[in-house]
Amino acid sequence: MKKVNAEFKPFYQNKNAEMKYQIASPAERIEALRLAGHTDKAIDEGIRCKLTGISRSTWDRMSKDKEVPKPFTGFKKNRWMLSEILVFMYRKSGILPQPNDNTN
């Protein structure tokens, strides 16, 4: 068995207050779409997995802890807005700043 560096933890394993996801503002969504060069659309689970690199089971676990964007309902499958997923990814990578607690 390989020895793992105890200091390294992927972002989804850190359980602290800063990890709670806050809904993206319209300005954040527009900026994320501009950076990615896309237009906004609804995406399904498969596309979300490919974009984020997070498996369905890990996403479900993170969703229970309110660390990721929630899907919107009205369809048989879970769907997310592309802009919301991009904002999530850009926040985690540090490209977009984390929102203040007072904004929502």
N, C-alpha and C positions, 0 to 999 in steps of 0.2 A: 504494500500500500504506500502511495506517495505521501510525503509530508507536505502539508499545505501551510502557507504563511498565514498565521493567525490574525495578522493585521488586515489582510485583504478580505473585503466583503463586497460583493456586487451591490449596487444601489437598492435592489429589491429585498435585500436581507437586513438592511439597517432599519430598525424599528424605533424611530424617533418622531417627535411631533412635526418636524419640518417635512416629513414625507407625505403628509396628508395632501391629497390633490385638491386644488381649487380650480373651479371652472374658468376657462380662458375668457379673457375679455375680447370684444370684437377687434380691438386694435392688435392684440396678440395674435389672433387668428389670421388677420390680414397680413401681418408681418411674417408669420410662419409660412403662409402660402406663397408670399413673394420670395422668401428665401429658397423655398423648394421649387419654385417655378411651376406651380400647379394651380388648378382651380378647385374649389371646394366641392365635394361629393360625398355620398354615403359609401362606406366601405364595409365589407363583411369580415368575419373571423379570419379567413385565410389571408387576406391582404394585410390585416392588422398584425398577424403573426409574422409575416414576411418583413413588414416595415420595422417592427419593434424588436424582433428576434426573441420575443418572450412567448413561451408555449402557452397553450390554452389553460392548462392546470395551474401554472404559475400566475397567469393573469387573473384567474378566478380567485386564487388565494390573496393576491394583492387587492383585488376588487373588494373582498370582504373587509380588508383593513382600510379601505377608502384611499388607496395610494395611486389609483389609476382612474382615467375617465370612465364614467358609466356609459353603457350603450343606451341608445334610445329605443323605445318600444314601438310597436305597431306593425312589426314584421314577424315572420316565423323564426328568422335568425337574428342574432345580435348584430347591430349595425352601429357604427361610430362615424362621426363627421371626420373627414381627413384632416381638417384644420385642427381639431381637438387633439388628435393623435400626434400631429406634427408639433404642436405646442408642448405636449407632454415630453416628446423626445428632445426638443430644443432646450427645455428647462433642465432636463437631466444632464444634458451635455454642457450646459453652462452658456449656451448661445443667447437664450432669453433669460432674464432675471426671474427669480421666484417672486410671486406676488406677495404683497403685504397682507397680514391678517385683516386689516381694516377695509380692504377693497370690496369684499363680498358681503 
